[in-house]
Amino acid sequence: MKKVLFSLLLAGLVSTTQVAVAQSGSGPAVSYTENVLAEEIGKEILFRRALDWTENHFSYGPKTGAKSDLAAGTVRVTGTGKVTPVTTNGKELVQTIRFDFVFRATDKGYDYSVGSFRVIPDPNQPENTVMLSDYIGQLATEKGNGKTFNDRRVTAQANALASEAAMSFRSYMNTMPAAEENTLGQPAAN
C-alpha cells in the first residue's frame, strides 16, 4: 500500500513540475481553433451566418481587412483588442493588439480560428506590428519581469480575448433561427 501511495505521490509531483516548467517560457502561440460538424445545415447557410456575425455582431473593433468568398465558403476579418502589461511600480501600460478571425464552411460543417495576434508597440505607427509571441519573449527578458510577470499577464489576457471572441461566435452560430435549420420541424422519413 505504501509503494502504491508513494508512486501516486511521485507521479503527481512530476506532473506538477512539468506544468510549472511549461509556463516559464513564452509557450505556444495564442490561438483558438474549432471544427464543428453541421452536415444538415448546408454550406451557404453557414457562410451567410458567419458573414452576418462579422458584419453586425463582431465587437472587436475597429475591424479591418474584412474579406468573404461565397464560393470558397470563407470569411476573414481582423479585430482589435487591448492587453495591459504593468510597470514595476504597478502602472498599467495599454497595448493595442490585432488578431485574425478566419471562418471556413464545408459540406460537413465549419471550422474557425482566432489567432495571428500582433502587438502595435507604437500607437503613432499602427501599421508596424510585432508578433505576440515575440513581444511576450521580449517581456520575459525584461529586468523587472520577476516582479511584474508581464509575459504571463499578457499571455493570459490574449488567451482570454481569443476565448471570448470564439465563444461569442460559437454562441451566435448555436442560436441559428429555426427557419435556417433544414431539418427542424420536418416529419421523420419512413
Order of alpha helices (4+ residues) and beta strands (2+ residues): alpha-beta-alpha-beta-beta-beta-beta-beta-alpha-alpha-alpha
